[in-house]
Amino acid sequence: MIQVIPIDQPTVSPFSMSDRFRKEIVYFMTPAEGPEAPSLAKDEYWIRGDDAQRWLDEGGFTLVSPLDAQSVAEIELTEEQESWLEWMVAHQITQVRLAGSV
């Protein structure tokens, strides 16, 4: 198990996720570009609150192939991903760090 540690809400307890989430979180991270982007260290991720809420509302997210921008897939949220997003939204968390198993 890995721990998702809220950076911008340090009083909130970490959220436990399966080890595979270390590879999945890249589907949810907001690109660290633009003036509003926070400075991030290794294993830190930024997820806009509006995006997290939209994925919850829609029950999934869109995945664009890095090899062909025309290849788009709609991916349904797993129960674990949905629980994590609910935790993010409920606590207004936008910056997290992953710790634990590699």
N, C-alpha and C positions, 0 to 999 in steps of 0.2 A: 504494500500500500504506500501511496505517496500522500503528502499533506499539501493542500493548497492554502497558502498563508496569505491573508489579506494585508497588503502593504499600506494601503490608504485608509484602512479601518483597523488599526492595531488592537483595539479592544475586542474584536470579534474572534472567536475561536476558529482555528484552522478547520478545513473541510477535508475529509478523507476520500480519496479516489483510488481506483485500481491503477496498477502500474502502467497499463496501456494508455492512460490519460496523458502521460508525458508526451506521447506521439500525437494524440488527438487535439491537444490544446491549440496547436497551430491553426486548426480550422476556425477557431474562435477569436484569435488575437487580432487586434486592430493594428494595421501597419503603423510603425513608429515614425511617421512622416508628418510634417506640418508643425505649426507653432504650438498647437495644443498638446502635442505628444510629450509625455513625460520621459525623463531619462531613465533607462532601464539597465539593470545589471544582468549578468548571466542567470538563466532560469527564471527571469521575471517577464511578465506579460501584461499587456494593457488591453482591456476589453471595454469598449464604450458601453455605457449603461443602456443607451437606446437600442444598440444591437442585441444585447442580451435579452431585453424585453421583447424585441421583435421575434427572435428565434423561439422564445417561449410561446408567444402568441401564435406563431405559425407552426410550431411543433417540429421544426427542422431548419436546415440551412442549405444554401446553395454552394456547391463545390465546383469550381472551374478548373479544368485540366491545365496544368502548367505547360503542356505540350501543344494544346490546341484550344484557344479561347472559345471556339464554337462548341466544344464538348462540355456541357454543363449537366450536373447531376443534382437532384434534390435528395438530400439525406435526412432521414427521420431521426430525431433525437432519441438516444437511448434513455432508459429510466435514470441511469446514473448521471448523464449529461443534463437531463432536465432538472434533477435535484440540485446539481451544482449551480446551474443558471438561476434557479429559484433562490438559492442562498446568496448568490451575487446580487440579484435585484433587491431582495429583502433587506440586505445590509448596505446597499448602495456602494458596492465594491467595484472598482474598475482596474485596480492594479493588484496582481498576485505574484507570488513566488512559489515555485515547486520545490519541495524538499522530500528526501526519503529515497526509496529504492531507485536504482538506475537500470 
